[in-house]
Amino acid sequence: MKVKRKKDKWDEYVKIAVGAFVAAILIFACIYIFDVTDTPSKFGLVNENNSKEWLAFSISFFGAVAASYIGFVGAIMAVSMTMEKQNEFRKETSRKNVLPLIKVKANTAAINIEKSIPPIIEPPKEEQAMLLIAISFKNVGQREMYDIWLGGIKCGSEESDNYCEIAPILYKGDKCNEHVKTVVKRQQGQGTVEISFRIYFKDCYENWYFQEIIGKSTSGPGRRYKVDAFEIRSAPKLISETELPETIKKE
């Protein structure tokens, strides 16, 4: 919408400039038709009996029109560039003021919903293990965040671009407790498994961000890993919609 308004404004400026140029041509035509053929000149300007004076007047007239036109366009461009820079500065300031921030920790609260991410890989059943991310995260930013997704899990040498939606909105100060499960390949001979994943979200201006989280797990009974130790690897990173994972784009 902002781009459209800017385009409409430029269209208006172009119409004004073209209209002024056409008006100048019409004024010149009127002088030529109603004055140059008169002797003596009704307007007191020039007439056909003095071709040198007429030529000088024509050059002077169109020189003034061209200078005014160039000055008008230059002034509009300068004002527009200044306004655009000011708008970008205000936009960036506003974005930073409402930047969502998350704080993560192990989920010790009661689990209300269990969400699933499609498996990272499809290993043979004897090599499968259930990966359970028990996470609690809180919005500690200044405004609400929207469309919160978790996924992009990396476990050992395997990684996935699959995501699941955690919450449609999280207001300032609110927190979300979740168990998110997926299937991974069992890590033979390893007591501790390190994983990383991303949380994507939008601010109130519909800017997209992500934060990368690191988790560690000690293998549990059977074929099960429960990740319950977390560390935030990155601050919120601003991205464009084209950089979103395909799973989120489709939604």
Buried (B, 14 or more C-beta within 10 A) or exposed (E): EEEEEBEEEEEEBEEEBEEBBEEBEEEBEEBBEEBBEEEEBEEEBBBEEBEEEBEEBBEEBEEEBEEBBEEBEEEBEEEBEEEEEEEEEEEEEEBEEBBBBBEBBBBEEEEEEEBEBBBBBEBEEEEBBBBBBBBBBBBEBBBBBBBBBBBBBBBBEBBBBBBBBBBEBBEBEEBBBBBBBBBBBBBEEEEEBBBBBBBBBBBBEEBBBBBBBBBBBEBEEEBBBBBBBBEBEEEBEBEEEEEBBEBBEEE
